[in-house]
Amino acid sequence: MGDLLKNNNLLQILEEGIIVVNRDFVVEYVNPKAKEILGLYYGETATPHDAGVIEPGDIVILGNNRMGCDDGFLEKEDLKCLGIREKDLLPGDAFIAAGSFLDPRTKPFYRVFKTSGSQVVYRLAGKIKGIDLAVEIDEENKAITVDTPLGSYSMKFFYCIGFAVVLSAKTFKPKFHQQRGYSYRGESLKDLLGGRPFHEKKGYRTEVDILGTRLDAFPGHGDIYQWISQAFETGKGIKGRIIEINKIPLLSSIALFEEGAMVRIENIQEIEDVLRFRNQAFDNLIKREDFIRSRLDSDREDPFKRITGNSVAVSKVKHLAYKAATAQTTVLLTGESGTGKSLFASEIHDKSGREGPFIHVNCGAIPDNLFESELFGYVRGSFTGASNQGKTGYFEAAAGGTIFLDEIAEVPIHIQSKLLHVLQEKQFYRIGMPHPSKTDARVIAATNADLEKAVREGKFRKDLYYRINVFPIELPPLRKRKQDLPGLILELSRAISRRYGSVEKQFSGNALEKLLNYDWPGNIRELENVIERAVIISDGAIVYPEHIDISQDQMAYYLKDILEITEKKTILETLEACNYSNKITMRKLGISKSAYYDKLKKYGIDPLKGPE
């Protein structure tokens, strides 16, 4: 260990964080960059305060976007000291609260937010002892702010946060506020509410000393501890892994030497600022946390339990679909091929309370000359070749239920007028029948085509489009809901394993990473096909990367697409920062005049107007 640390001066100036532990997992060295990344530096604040403890009567203001995550494993019972007894507060819920510590005479104010993902900003304001207080948790920008009469306190976070501000019972002045690295200092919400003292903030930078402490003594270090353990057991280092330390996703590598291990960490957010991949990378980094949370939340009431996913995109669609089910109106499901339109249509029917059947009509599979007879039926002898028994059409078969017109853009133009008549008048004519038949079937239509474009080109009737577009729901492609991928992979592999009577297959880390990093242009249908093939060809209980057949050309195309999005965004941001001066923007970007104007043309950017 001593030989390694002889290069201390070199380690001190590295732009990567370095942590050295011995074979007993005791921290032997942490360089300045690692201290910065982990939040071991603290105290640089415009509002210094002394060390102390929360005392009876102190006003405690809390903001927590996921209870039980990065708050010392807080439980609802811990809030009783503020007079809060909320039985509906569950692990994973967000809440904002303020109350007087161990003071039953003062009524708290609080609100619980069920973290479905549909709400990106949580806000609550109120009064405690006549003092106006307000808290905002901004999930989109990953920031929390507490406003008090004497100032505001804010903090950035990566995924989850338990934030506290404490006002003195005697002076109502701030006596504590949270800063990065609070878990290392024993200042999590559970610690503070349990009576643990907090540290002094001096107004200049100080640091938490973790040398000589075992890694597993710190909350939130289970991930890195397990990876180092694996490296020790296998005798092999680890390179380029995304590892969470105290809920901070870090790009990490582990190198072994005789006396221990050196861990190199890089802040993902800093890398993302350079590459402009923040949203994509962040979705991948929190996949494990989101999947675990979705499993924990699985017992909550979900009207569409057959549809796997708890991402923001899917939660929004589920909410709209439930509204559509109860409204009994015509629904238009749009989205790329393979996004699950048939499943959503079936679920809307099941939740609608309609007692009739669900009739799925694939409009793309019906020949043009048979559309009318298939949809509306015919009486015996109505045309040459007609059945002697006649035929019941799909609308008649769907009586009291739902008719699902899948691929409605494929309906011939001469049938569209008849379909419009059914939607408007609730009646249709069987071929050969002189009088109309009534229908109470509810219509759900679906398409992956651009119907507005089809209307402009004269391929789809405008009046029919308006009639079916009463309640449109756009289903997101899989690449825009990657947080749902782990759950989908698990559900599909289980179902496919059962179908083939094989053992339930597990996916190796590299196999899972390969699936998560793919674009999935074919969406869930393509994912199911890839997993089915992998389950069939893998001999054992584990699926490895070589069992997953994904087009490398498609992966390269996806990367190119992301790079172009990143480049366009960078040009726009630089233009704005340079007050739309082309000359200054070119200099900032470091590109030639011809290259600059080529890119403006490529991305449809007008320096005076912004993007098209």
URSULZI-V78178 format. One record per backbone hydrogen bond with DSSP energy under -0.5 kcal/mol. CO is the residue of the C=O (numbers start at 0). NH is the residue of the N-H. If there is no record, write none. Layout:
co=CO nh=NH
co=CO nh=NH
This chain:
co=0 nh=4
co=2 nh=5
co=3 nh=6
co=4 nh=7
co=6 nh=10
co=7 nh=11
co=8 nh=12
co=9 nh=12
co=9 nh=13
co=10 nh=13
co=16 nh=264
co=17 nh=30
co=18 nh=262
co=19 nh=27
co=19 nh=28
co=20 nh=260
co=21 nh=24
co=24 nh=214
co=25 nh=21
co=26 nh=211
co=28 nh=19
co=30 nh=34
co=31 nh=35
co=32 nh=36
co=33 nh=37
co=34 nh=38
co=34 nh=39
co=34 nh=40
co=35 nh=38
co=39 nh=207
co=41 nh=205
co=42 nh=44
co=42 nh=202
co=48 nh=200
co=51 nh=197
co=54 nh=57
co=57 nh=59
co=57 nh=100
co=58 nh=60
co=58 nh=166
co=59 nh=98
co=60 nh=164
co=61 nh=96
co=62 nh=162
co=63 nh=94
co=65 nh=68
co=66 nh=91
co=67 nh=69
co=69 nh=161
co=70 nh=189
co=74 nh=77
co=75 nh=78
co=76 nh=79
co=77 nh=80
co=78 nh=81
co=78 nh=83
co=79 nh=82
co=80 nh=101
co=82 nh=84
co=84 nh=86
co=85 nh=88
co=87 nh=89
co=89 nh=92
co=92 nh=66
co=93 nh=112
co=94 nh=63
co=95 nh=110
co=96 nh=61
co=97 nh=108
co=98 nh=59
co=98 nh=100
co=99 nh=102
co=100 nh=56
co=102 nh=105
co=104 nh=106
co=108 nh=97
co=110 nh=95
co=111 nh=113
co=112 nh=93
co=112 nh=114
co=113 nh=115
co=117 nh=119
co=119 nh=138
co=119 nh=139
co=121 nh=136
co=123 nh=134
co=125 nh=132
co=127 nh=130
co=130 nh=127
co=132 nh=125
co=133 nh=146
co=134 nh=123
co=135 nh=137
co=135 nh=144
co=136 nh=121
co=136 nh=138
co=137 nh=141
co=137 nh=142
co=141 nh=156
co=142 nh=137
co=143 nh=154
co=144 nh=135
co=145 nh=152
co=146 nh=133
co=147 nh=150
co=150 nh=147
co=152 nh=145
co=154 nh=143
co=160 nh=64
co=160 nh=65
co=162 nh=62
co=163 nh=177
co=164 nh=60
co=165 nh=174
co=165 nh=175
co=166 nh=58
co=167 nh=171
co=172 nh=167
co=175 nh=165
co=178 nh=181
co=180 nh=184
co=181 nh=186
co=182 nh=185
co=187 nh=191
co=188 nh=192
co=189 nh=193
co=190 nh=195
co=191 nh=194
co=197 nh=51
co=199 nh=201
co=200 nh=48
co=205 nh=41
co=207 nh=209
co=209 nh=212
co=212 nh=26
co=213 nh=216
co=214 nh=217
co=217 nh=220
co=219 nh=245
co=220 nh=224
co=221 nh=225
co=222 nh=226
co=223 nh=227
co=224 nh=228
co=225 nh=229
co=226 nh=230
co=227 nh=231
co=228 nh=232
co=229 nh=233
co=230 nh=234
co=230 nh=235
co=237 nh=253
co=240 nh=242
co=240 nh=251
co=242 nh=249
co=243 nh=223
co=243 nh=245
co=244 nh=247
co=246 nh=248
co=247 nh=244
co=248 nh=267
co=249 nh=242
co=249 nh=251
co=250 nh=265
co=251 nh=240
co=252 nh=263
co=253 nh=237
co=254 nh=261
co=256 nh=259
co=258 nh=22
co=259 nh=256
co=260 nh=20
co=260 nh=262
co=261 nh=254
co=261 nh=263
co=262 nh=18
co=262 nh=264
co=263 nh=252
co=264 nh=16
co=265 nh=250
co=265 nh=267
co=266 nh=269
co=266 nh=270
co=267 nh=271
co=268 nh=272
co=269 nh=273
co=270 nh=274
co=271 nh=275
co=271 nh=276
co=276 nh=280
co=277 nh=281
co=278 nh=282
co=279 nh=283
co=280 nh=284
co=281 nh=285
co=283 nh=286
co=285 nh=289
co=286 nh=290
co=287 nh=291
co=288 nh=292
co=289 nh=293
co=290 nh=294
co=291 nh=295
co=292 nh=296
co=294 nh=297
co=295 nh=298
co=296 nh=299
co=301 nh=304
co=303 nh=306
co=305 nh=307
co=310 nh=314
co=311 nh=315
co=312 nh=316
co=313 nh=317
co=314 nh=318
co=315 nh=319
co=316 nh=320
co=317 nh=321
co=318 nh=322
co=319 nh=323
co=320 nh=324
co=321 nh=325
co=322 nh=326
co=323 nh=327
co=323 nh=328
co=329 nh=470
co=330 nh=332
co=330 nh=444
co=331 nh=333
co=331 nh=472
co=332 nh=446
co=333 nh=474
co=335 nh=338
co=337 nh=523
co=337 nh=524
co=339 nh=343
co=340 nh=344
co=341 nh=345
co=342 nh=346
co=343 nh=347
co=344 nh=348
co=345 nh=349
co=346 nh=350
co=347 nh=351
co=348 nh=351
co=348 nh=353
co=356 nh=358
co=356 nh=401
co=357 nh=359
co=358 nh=360
co=358 nh=403
co=359 nh=361
co=360 nh=362
co=360 nh=405
co=361 nh=364
co=362 nh=365
co=364 nh=366
co=366 nh=369
co=366 nh=370
co=367 nh=370
co=369 nh=373
co=370 nh=374
co=371 nh=375
co=371 nh=376
co=372 nh=376
co=373 nh=393
co=374 nh=394
co=375 nh=392
co=376 nh=430
co=377 nh=390
co=378 nh=381
co=382 nh=385
co=386 nh=380
co=386 nh=389
co=390 nh=377
co=390 nh=392
co=392 nh=396
co=393 nh=397
co=395 nh=398
co=397 nh=400
co=399 nh=355
co=400 nh=441
co=401 nh=358
co=401 nh=403
co=402 nh=404
co=402 nh=443
co=403 nh=360
co=403 nh=405
co=404 nh=407
co=404 nh=445
co=405 nh=362
co=406 nh=409
co=407 nh=410
co=411 nh=414
co=411 nh=415
co=412 nh=416
co=414 nh=418
co=415 nh=419
co=416 nh=420
co=417 nh=421
co=418 nh=422
co=419 nh=423
co=420 nh=424
co=421 nh=425
co=425 nh=438
co=427 nh=429
co=427 nh=436
co=429 nh=432
co=430 nh=378
co=431 nh=433
co=436 nh=427
co=441 nh=402
co=442 nh=330
co=443 nh=404
co=444 nh=332
co=445 nh=407
co=446 nh=334
co=448 nh=450
co=449 nh=453
co=450 nh=454
co=451 nh=455
co=452 nh=456
co=453 nh=458
co=453 nh=459
co=454 nh=457
co=460 nh=464
co=461 nh=465
co=462 nh=466
co=463 nh=467
co=464 nh=468
co=470 nh=331
co=472 nh=333
co=472 nh=474
co=476 nh=479
co=477 nh=480
co=480 nh=483
co=481 nh=484
co=483 nh=487
co=484 nh=488
co=485 nh=489
co=486 nh=490
co=487 nh=491
co=488 nh=492
co=489 nh=493
co=490 nh=494
co=491 nh=495
co=492 nh=496
co=493 nh=497
co=494 nh=498
co=495 nh=499
co=496 nh=501
co=497 nh=500
co=505 nh=542
co=507 nh=511
co=508 nh=512
co=509 nh=513
co=510 nh=514
co=511 nh=515
co=512 nh=516
co=514 nh=517
co=519 nh=522
co=521 nh=524
co=521 nh=525
co=522 nh=526
co=523 nh=527
co=524 nh=528
co=525 nh=529
co=526 nh=530
co=527 nh=531
co=528 nh=532
co=529 nh=533
co=530 nh=534
co=531 nh=535
co=532 nh=536
co=533 nh=537
co=540 nh=505
co=541 nh=543
co=542 nh=507
co=543 nh=546
co=544 nh=547
co=546 nh=548
co=547 nh=549
co=550 nh=554
co=551 nh=555
co=552 nh=556
co=553 nh=557
co=554 nh=558
co=555 nh=559
co=556 nh=560
co=557 nh=561
co=558 nh=562
co=559 nh=563
co=560 nh=564
co=561 nh=565
co=562 nh=566
co=563 nh=567
co=564 nh=568
co=565 nh=569
co=566 nh=570
co=567 nh=571
co=568 nh=572
co=569 nh=573
co=570 nh=574
co=571 nh=575
co=572 nh=576
co=573 nh=577
co=574 nh=579
co=575 nh=578
co=577 nh=580
co=579 nh=581
co=580 nh=584
co=581 nh=585
co=582 nh=586
co=583 nh=587
co=584 nh=588
co=585 nh=589
co=585 nh=590
co=591 nh=595
co=592 nh=596
co=593 nh=597
co=594 nh=598
co=595 nh=599
co=596 nh=600
co=597 nh=601
co=598 nh=602
co=599 nh=603
co=599 nh=604
co=600 nh=603
co=603 nh=605
co=603 nh=611
co=604 nh=606
co=605 nh=608
co=605 nh=609
co=609 nh=605
